Amino acid sequence: MDIDWGTLTGVFGVSLGITVVVVVMFSLGLAAWARAGYGEPAPGVPRGRDQKAATATAVMCFAACLAVAAYGIDLIVPG
């Protein structure tokens, strides 16, 4: 039994890269969610237009994380 080390290294690299991207996107989503004023509101955070932009950014980041997770589950689960 031979191991194709090049393919194994490629799979490891892609998996590590996607993991880092998902963690960063989720962290950015949490930061945007907090900036929008959800949870404990920070003092001095402006309301209005900036709040809507921060909420939209948070939703986009969380949606991207959900899409990556759903695609991974689709790859794993046969059907």
N, C-alpha and C positions, 0 to 999 in steps of 0.2 A: 504494500500500500504506500503510494507516494502522495506527498502533500504538495500542492501547487502554492508555494509560498508567495508568489506575486499576487495571485488572486486573494489569498488570505489577508495579505497586507492591504490590498485595495478595499476589501470589505471592512477591515478594521478602521481604515482611514475615513471612509464614508460614514460609518457608524459614529465615530468620534466627532466628525464634523457636524453631522445632523444633530447629535446630542448637544453640542455647544450652541448651535444656532437656536434650538428649542429653548434651552435654559436662558439664553440672552433675550430672546423674544418674550418669554414669560416674565423675566425681570423688568424689561422695558414696559410691559403691560401693567405690572404692579405699580411701577413708578408713575406711569401716566394716570392710572386709576387713583392713586393717592393725590397727584397734582390736581385732578378734577374735583377733589374734595370729598370723595367717598371714604368711608371709614372715619377716622378721626381727622377733622379738618385742621390743617395747619394754619397758624395765624399769618395774616398778610397775603394769603393766596387770592389773586383777583378772580372775580366771578364773571360769568357772561360768556363772551366769545371764546376766551381761552379755556374755559371749562368744557365747552362743547368740543373743541379741538382735542383736548386731552382725553375726553371720553371716547371720541371716535378712534383715537390712536390706541387706547387700551383695548377697545373691542377688536380692532384689526389685529393687534398682537395676539390676543387670546384666540381669535379665529384661525390665525396661522398655526398656532400650536395645536389646536384641535384638528386642523386639516392634516398636519404631519402625523399625529397620533392615529387618526382614522385611516390614513394611507398605510401606515405600518401594520395596523390590525388587519386591513384588507389583504396585505401581502402574506400575513401569517396564517389567517384562517382560510381553509380551503372552501371553495364554493363558487 
